[in-house]
Amino acid sequence: MLRILMVIAILAGGAAFFGAMKLQGKRKAAEDDAAVKAQTIVTVTGERDKEKMAKETAESERDEKGKKLDMANQDIKQKDGEISTHKSKIGELENKVTQTTSELTESQAQMKRIQDVLPPGIPAEQIGEEIKKLNDSFATLDAEKQVLGKELQKKQDEIKRLEDQARMSREGVMAPGLTGRIVAVNADWNFVVIDIGSKQGVVPNVPMMVHRDGRLIGKVKITTTDAIVSVADVMPEWKQEEILLGDMVSY
């Protein structure tokens, strides 16, 4: 009887031992599964963060390109407005030239009529006062016509310059050989100021080379232009040395 009880006890102990081992195995499997799930969550979260950063970077670049495009369009719009103003002024000048020419022609015709009606042998000096007035009128009208002609030519030249600048801005090009000098550097924001502007033919969104002592040390890209100065971003991929005051730029 005692032997039977011992066998039963041994069997019960073995069952408990194997039950505990089985439970421990299940616990280990559950812990491993939880660890895998946790790692998966970390990986997925990391990928989502990367995607979010990539999306934000793309949106930032898109916004920056949009701003630069808006600035270029504003520059073109401004030049178109200036061209329209100059064309209007030219129309006024052309009308005034036409009127002055008509008055001059009428004065010349009047002089001829007076000369035609002078009796033979009567010198023109006898009607000198009238002749003098007409001659003064000729001189005044002719001088006015010369001034108007020069102003008209100046406006036409200005329109051509503005039209060329607007065209180059649309095409993203500038006149070859254009040079300037860097007059300010902002290393924190990675941009420079150049001493040439729209009057010299500088247009936005065009890269220019930076030189020092005959060496190419980098490139900058024009962002905005004023009449006599321009602002340009330093292009990191072309930067060979630190850009300094006095460095030359060229296109």
C-alpha positions as CSV (number, residue, x, y, z in Angstrom):
1,M,0.0,0.0,0.0
2,L,2.8,2.3,0.9
3,R,4.5,1.6,-2.4
4,I,1.3,2.5,-4.3
5,L,1.1,5.8,-2.5
6,M,4.7,6.6,-3.3
7,V,4.1,5.9,-7.0
8,I,1.1,8.1,-7.0
9,A,3.1,10.9,-5.3
10,I,5.9,10.6,-7.8
11,L,3.5,10.6,-10.7
12,A,1.7,13.7,-9.2
13,G,5.0,15.5,-8.8
14,G,6.1,14.7,-12.3
15,A,2.8,16.0,-13.7
16,A,3.2,19.2,-11.7
17,F,6.8,19.6,-12.9
18,F,5.8,19.1,-16.5
19,G,2.8,21.3,-16.1
20,A,5.1,24.0,-14.7
21,M,7.5,23.5,-17.6
22,K,4.7,23.8,-20.1
23,L,3.4,26.9,-18.4
24,Q,6.8,28.5,-18.4
25,G,7.2,27.6,-22.2
26,K,3.8,29.3,-22.9
27,R,4.9,32.3,-20.8
28,K,8.2,32.5,-22.8
29,A,6.4,32.2,-26.1
30,A,4.0,35.0,-25.0
31,E,6.9,37.2,-24.0
32,D,8.7,36.6,-27.3
33,D,5.5,37.4,-29.2
34,A,5.1,40.6,-27.2
35,A,8.7,41.6,-27.9
36,V,8.2,40.9,-31.6
37,K,5.1,43.0,-31.6
38,A,6.8,45.8,-29.7
39,Q,9.7,45.8,-32.2
40,T,7.2,45.8,-35.1
41,I,5.5,48.8,-33.5
42,V,8.8,50.6,-33.1
43,T,9.8,49.8,-36.8
44,V,6.4,50.9,-38.1
45,T,6.5,54.1,-36.0
46,G,10.0,54.8,-37.3
47,E,8.9,54.3,-40.9
48,R,5.9,56.6,-40.3
49,D,8.2,59.3,-38.8
50,K,10.5,59.0,-41.9
51,E,7.6,59.3,-44.2
52,K,6.3,62.3,-42.3
53,M,9.7,64.0,-42.4
54,A,10.0,63.2,-46.1
55,K,6.6,64.6,-46.7
56,E,7.3,67.7,-44.7
57,T,10.6,68.2,-46.6
58,A,8.9,67.8,-49.9
59,E,6.2,70.3,-48.9
60,S,8.8,72.8,-47.7
61,E,10.7,72.5,-51.0
62,R,7.5,72.8,-52.9
63,D,6.6,75.9,-50.9
64,E,10.0,77.4,-51.4
65,K,9.8,76.8,-55.2
66,G,6.4,78.3,-55.2
67,K,7.6,81.4,-53.4
68,K,10.5,81.8,-55.9
69,L,8.1,81.3,-58.8
70,D,5.8,83.9,-57.3
71,M,8.7,86.3,-57.0
72,A,9.7,85.7,-60.6
73,N,6.2,86.2,-61.8
74,Q,5.9,89.4,-59.7
75,D,9.2,90.6,-61.3
76,I,7.9,89.9,-64.8
77,K,4.6,91.6,-63.9
78,Q,6.4,94.6,-62.7
79,K,8.5,94.8,-65.8
80,D,5.3,94.4,-68.0
81,G,3.8,97.3,-66.0
82,E,6.8,99.5,-66.6
83,I,6.7,98.6,-70.3
84,S,3.1,99.5,-70.5
85,T,3.8,102.8,-68.8
86,H,6.6,103.6,-71.2
87,K,4.5,102.6,-74.2
88,S,1.8,105.0,-73.0
89,K,4.4,107.8,-72.7
90,I,5.7,107.0,-76.1
91,G,2.2,107.4,-77.5
92,E,2.0,110.8,-76.0
93,L,5.4,111.8,-77.3
94,E,4.6,110.6,-80.8
95,N,1.3,112.6,-80.8
96,K,3.3,115.7,-79.6
97,V,5.9,115.2,-82.3
98,T,3.2,114.9,-84.9
99,Q,1.6,118.1,-83.6
100,T,4.9,120.0,-83.5
101,T,5.7,118.8,-87.0
102,S,2.3,119.9,-88.2
103,E,2.8,123.4,-86.6
104,L,6.3,123.6,-88.1
105,T,5.0,122.7,-91.6
106,E,2.2,125.3,-91.2
107,S,4.7,128.0,-90.2
108,Q,6.9,127.2,-93.2
109,A,3.9,127.3,-95.5
110,Q,2.9,130.7,-94.0
111,M,6.5,132.0,-94.6
112,K,6.3,130.9,-98.2
113,R,2.9,132.6,-98.6
114,I,4.3,135.8,-97.3
115,Q,7.3,135.6,-99.6
116,D,5.1,134.8,-102.6
117,V,3.0,137.9,-102.1
118,L,5.9,140.3,-101.7
119,P,5.9,142.7,-104.7
120,P,9.0,142.6,-106.8
121,G,11.9,144.7,-105.5
122,I,10.5,145.0,-102.0
123,P,13.1,143.5,-99.6
124,A,11.9,141.1,-96.9
125,E,13.3,143.4,-94.3
126,Q,10.3,145.7,-94.8
127,I,8.1,143.0,-93.2
128,G,10.9,142.0,-90.9
129,E,8.8,141.8,-87.7
130,E,6.6,139.1,-89.2
131,I,9.6,137.3,-90.7
132,K,11.3,137.4,-87.3
133,K,8.3,135.9,-85.5
134,L,8.1,133.1,-88.1
135,N,11.9,132.4,-87.8
136,D,11.6,132.4,-84.0
137,S,8.7,130.0,-84.4
138,F,10.8,127.8,-86.7
139,A,13.6,127.7,-84.2
140,T,11.4,127.0,-81.2
141,L,9.4,124.2,-82.9
142,D,12.5,122.6,-84.4
143,A,14.2,122.6,-80.9
144,E,11.1,121.1,-79.4
145,K,11.0,118.5,-82.0
146,Q,14.6,117.6,-81.4
147,V,14.0,117.3,-77.6
148,L,10.9,115.2,-78.2
149,G,12.8,113.0,-80.6
150,K,15.5,112.3,-78.1
151,E,13.0,111.6,-75.3
152,L,11.1,109.3,-77.6
153,Q,14.3,107.4,-78.5
154,K,15.1,107.1,-74.8
155,K,11.7,105.6,-74.0
156,Q,12.0,103.2,-76.9
157,D,15.4,102.1,-75.7
158,E,14.0,101.6,-72.2
159,I,11.2,99.5,-73.5
160,K,13.6,97.3,-75.4
161,R,15.7,96.9,-72.2
162,L,12.7,96.0,-70.1
163,E,11.4,93.6,-72.8
164,D,14.8,91.9,-73.0
165,Q,14.9,91.6,-69.2
166,A,11.3,90.1,-69.1
167,R,12.2,87.7,-71.8
168,M,15.5,86.6,-70.1
169,S,13.6,86.3,-66.8
170,R,11.1,83.9,-68.4
171,E,13.8,82.0,-70.1
172,G,16.1,82.0,-67.0
173,V,19.1,83.4,-68.8
174,M,21.2,86.6,-68.6
175,A,23.6,88.4,-71.0
176,P,27.0,86.5,-71.2
177,G,29.9,88.4,-69.6
178,L,27.8,90.1,-66.8
179,T,30.0,90.5,-63.7
180,G,29.6,92.0,-60.3
181,R,31.0,91.9,-56.8
182,I,29.7,90.5,-53.5
183,V,29.1,93.3,-51.0
184,A,27.4,91.4,-48.1
185,V,27.5,87.8,-46.8
186,N,25.0,86.2,-44.4
187,A,26.5,82.8,-43.4
188,D,23.6,82.0,-41.0
189,W,21.0,82.2,-43.7
190,N,23.3,81.2,-46.6
191,F,22.8,84.1,-48.9
192,V,24.8,87.0,-50.4
193,V,24.2,90.5,-51.8
194,I,25.7,91.5,-55.2
195,D,26.3,95.0,-56.4
196,I,24.5,94.5,-59.7
197,G,20.7,94.5,-60.3
198,S,18.0,94.6,-62.9
199,K,19.4,97.7,-64.6
200,Q,22.5,95.6,-65.4
201,G,20.4,92.7,-66.7
202,V,20.3,90.5,-63.6
203,V,17.2,88.2,-63.5
204,P,15.9,85.9,-60.7
205,N,16.4,82.1,-60.7
206,V,19.7,82.2,-62.6
207,P,23.0,80.8,-61.2
208,M,26.2,82.8,-61.3
209,M,29.8,81.7,-60.7
210,V,31.8,83.0,-57.8
211,H,35.6,83.6,-58.3
212,R,38.5,84.7,-56.2
213,D,42.0,85.2,-57.6
214,G,41.0,83.4,-60.8
215,R,39.6,80.3,-58.9
216,L,36.1,79.0,-59.0
217,I,35.1,78.8,-55.3
218,G,31.3,78.3,-55.7
219,K,28.0,79.2,-57.3
220,V,25.1,81.3,-56.2
221,K,21.5,81.5,-57.5
222,I,19.8,84.8,-57.9
223,T,16.6,85.0,-55.8
224,T,15.5,88.7,-55.9
225,T,16.7,91.8,-57.8
226,D,16.5,95.5,-57.2
227,A,17.6,98.2,-59.7
228,I,21.2,98.2,-58.6
229,V,21.6,95.2,-56.2
230,S,20.6,91.5,-56.1
231,V,20.2,88.8,-53.4
232,A,21.4,85.3,-54.2
233,D,21.4,81.9,-52.3
234,V,24.7,80.0,-52.0
235,M,24.5,76.7,-53.8
236,P,25.9,74.1,-51.3
237,E,26.7,71.5,-53.9
238,W,29.1,74.0,-55.6
239,K,30.7,75.5,-52.6
240,Q,34.5,74.9,-52.6
241,E,35.5,77.6,-50.1
242,E,33.8,80.1,-47.8
243,I,32.4,83.0,-49.9
244,L,33.8,86.4,-48.7
245,L,33.2,90.1,-49.3
246,G,34.8,91.3,-52.5
247,D,34.5,87.9,-54.3
248,M,33.6,88.3,-58.0
249,V,30.5,86.9,-59.6
250,S,30.0,86.3,-63.3
251,Y,27.6,84.8,-65.8
